[in-house]
Amino acid sequence: MKNLIITALFALFITGAYAQDGYFGKKITDKGAVASTTLAQKMGSKEKMSAKVTGTVESVCQAKGCWMKIKTTDGQTMRVSFKDYGFFVPKDIAGKTVVFEGEAKVKTTPVAELQHYAEDAGKSKEEIEKITEPKHELTFVADGVIVKK
């Protein structure tokens, strides 16, 4: 019995050591992904565009992983939500590289929605109350995400 437990633990360790990338939502590949730092430039004057993007996660919704912010240019971020809230990502992936596919959009986010996002991110009441203006920003609705190991 003791040998069986040791063998099972060893197998679990080996499996974890060779873990694959994490896939969420629609199964996608990383082929043809553009850098998040170039997405706005590639969009040009378009209001929306289908794309596959790779970038670094800046933060994740701490309520349930229902959105993530990806670093873009000049210290800016882009909010990535998930199509029809059909899937979520792990809450502990800040700093990791991801690939995601779906639709990029330029939109104006209302104050109430920005405050809701700040609450999801664990911001203080004072920080949330400072949000008083809507924000014109690049956003993304992903069909699928790969979290790179």
C-alpha positions in Angstrom: 0.0 0.0 0.0 2.8 2.4 0.9 4.5 1.7 -2.5 1.2 2.4 -4.3 0.9 5.8 -2.6 4.5 6.7 -3.3 4.1 5.6 -7.0 0.9 7.7 -7.3 2.6 10.7 -5.9 5.6 10.3 -8.2 3.3 10.0 -11.2 1.5 13.2 -10.1 4.8 15.0 -9.7 6.1 14.0 -13.2 2.8 15.0 -14.8 2.9 18.4 -13.2 6.5 18.9 -14.2 5.6 18.4 -17.9 2.3 20.3 -17.7 1.0 21.7 -21.0 -0.3 25.2 -21.5 -3.8 25.9 -20.0 -6.6 26.2 -22.5 -9.9 28.0 -21.7 -12.9 28.5 -23.9 -12.6 27.5 -27.6 -9.4 25.5 -28.3 -7.0 27.8 -30.2 -3.4 27.8 -31.2 -0.8 30.6 -30.8 0.0 30.6 -34.6 -0.4 34.1 -36.2 -0.9 36.0 -32.9 0.0 39.6 -32.9 1.6 41.4 -30.0 -0.8 43.3 -27.7 1.5 46.3 -28.1 0.7 46.5 -31.8 -3.0 45.7 -31.8 -4.3 49.3 -31.8 -1.9 50.2 -34.6 -3.1 47.2 -36.7 -6.8 48.3 -36.1 -6.1 51.7 -37.4 -9.5 53.6 -37.6 -11.6 50.4 -37.4 -14.1 50.2 -34.5 -13.8 46.5 -34.3 -11.7 43.7 -35.8 -11.2 39.9 -35.4 -7.8 39.1 -34.1 -5.5 36.7 -32.3 -3.3 38.4 -29.7 -0.5 37.6 -27.3 0.5 39.6 -24.3 1.3 39.8 -20.6 -1.4 39.7 -18.0 -1.4 42.8 -15.8 -4.3 41.8 -13.6 -7.3 39.4 -13.3 -10.8 39.8 -11.9 -10.4 38.5 -8.3 -14.1 37.7 -7.9 -14.0 34.8 -10.3 -11.6 35.3 -13.2 -14.2 36.8 -15.5 -11.8 39.3 -17.1 -8.1 40.1 -17.4 -6.1 43.2 -18.2 -3.4 42.8 -20.8 -0.4 45.2 -21.1 -0.4 47.3 -24.3 1.7 50.3 -24.9 3.0 53.1 -22.7 1.9 51.5 -19.5 -1.7 51.2 -20.7 -3.9 48.0 -20.5 -6.7 46.4 -22.5 -9.6 44.7 -20.7 -10.3 41.2 -22.1 -13.6 39.6 -21.2 -14.9 36.2 -22.3 -17.6 35.5 -24.8 -21.0 35.1 -23.2 -19.2 34.6 -19.8 -18.8 31.0 -21.1 -15.5 30.5 -19.3 -13.1 32.1 -16.9 -9.4 32.2 -16.3 -7.4 31.4 -13.1 -7.2 34.4 -10.8 -3.4 33.9 -10.2 -2.1 34.5 -13.8 -0.8 38.1 -13.4 2.6 38.3 -15.1 2.0 35.3 -17.3 1.9 35.3 -21.1 -1.4 34.6 -22.8 -2.7 34.1 -26.3 -6.4 34.9 -27.0 -8.6 35.0 -30.0 -11.8 36.9 -30.7 -12.9 40.5 -31.4 -11.1 43.7 -30.5 -13.4 46.8 -30.1 -12.9 50.5 -29.4 -15.7 51.5 -27.0 -16.6 54.0 -24.3 -17.0 52.3 -20.9 -19.5 54.0 -18.6 -18.6 55.0 -15.1 -20.8 52.4 -13.4 -19.1 49.6 -15.4 -15.6 51.0 -14.6 -16.6 51.1 -10.9 -17.8 47.5 -11.1 -14.5 46.4 -12.6 -12.6 48.3 -9.9 -14.7 46.5 -7.2 -13.9 43.1 -8.9 -10.2 44.0 -8.9 -10.4 44.5 -5.1 -9.9 48.3 -5.1 -10.8 50.3 -2.0 -14.1 52.2 -1.7 -12.1 55.5 -1.9 -10.4 54.4 -5.2 -13.8 53.3 -6.7 -15.4 56.7 -5.8 -12.6 58.5 -7.7 -13.9 57.0 -10.9 -16.1 59.8 -12.3 -15.5 59.8 -16.0 -16.3 57.3 -18.7 -13.3 55.9 -20.5 -12.7 55.6 -24.3 -10.7 52.4 -24.6 -9.6 49.3 -26.6 -11.4 46.2 -25.3 -11.4 42.6 -26.4 -14.0 39.7 -26.2 -12.2 36.4 -26.4 -13.6 33.1 -27.6 -10.5 31.2 -26.4 -7.4 31.7 -24.2 -4.1 29.9 -23.8 -2.2 30.6 -20.6 1.4 29.8 -21.3 3.4 27.8 -18.7 
